[in-house]
Amino acid sequence: MAPILSIRDLRKTYDTGFEALKGVSLDIEQGEILALLGPNGAGKTTLISAVCGITRLTGGSATVAGHDIQADWRAARALIGLVPQEISLEPFDRVMNTVRFSQGLFGKPQDDARVEAVLRQLSLWDKRESRINELSGGMKRRVLIAKALAHEPRVLFLDEPSAGVDVELRRDMWRVVAALRQAGVTIILTTHYIEEAEAIADRVAVISKGRILLVEEKATLMRQMGRKVLRIALQQPIAALPPSLDAFGLVLDQGGRRITYSYDTKAERTGIARLLSALAEEGISVADLDTEASSLEEIFMGLVHGDTEGATP
């Protein structure tokens, strides 16, 4: 099956000469959740804006369900929903009318049953006759999501949807995301809450300086690139690590009561057996062992830090 969103060599250079996108290519399958991670200024919002027709491309192409975003922009755009970072709503319009307007904007007939379902899904039904300027920031964010869902898009972009919202709304949004995924909607999510991406994404794409550094299944990424940490609690504290243990790259902390050892999960041998044997030879008694896998945030920071180190000024 062809990907629902196919991006090829997308480029965006501004009049100042700044290259926001430097040949981004990406295929996204129908019904998957892709987390697009990157530091501020990495190109996340520019990429979304380009696909949604908000930003004019310098080069490259993209298709949504086979519709070219430039040659067949109307059909492509009708398949896309966008929840932007910035809250931009008509302050004196009512919630119901605001969401209805989005249906008409994409050529959909008025469907109040659909609007009601979306508003109820986002706990907005009791606010349907409220004016936008009467709502809290979190409620306005809900309205943005309702607007994006009103015309039943097949691809939904969520650009930092959790920024500045309360915990309750965040939970509501992820419940909606789960329901949309079950209905076959494809979701591209940018977020600073990496633990959320770790919880709900199928794949992770890391973007930095306008380039995609990596696209991988989340589980595979963490298995292939992750590291584990072994924490060794000692029966008796030690003042310093013996020189014979230098090759292991150990860290002594908690007042000499714990040794921390990091190892690569991809390696044929972890070195743990050799380490425990070396500790015994030095007369260091182990009280307890505990391991912890690296988080997606640690992997992400490692990738971006590596890209920064390798970049030319």
Beta strands, then each sheet from edge to edge (+ up, - down):
strand 1: 5-13
strand 2: 19-28
strand 3: 33-37
strand 4: 59-64
strand 5: 67-68
strand 6: 80-83
strand 7: 155-159
strand 8: 186-190
strand 9: 203-208
strand 10: 211-217
strand 11: 227-234
strand 12: 251-253
strand 13: 258-264
strand 14: 286-293
sheet 1: 2+ 1- 4+ 5-
sheet 2: 6+ 7+ 8+ 3+ 9+ 10-
sheet 3: 12+ 13- 11+ 14-
end
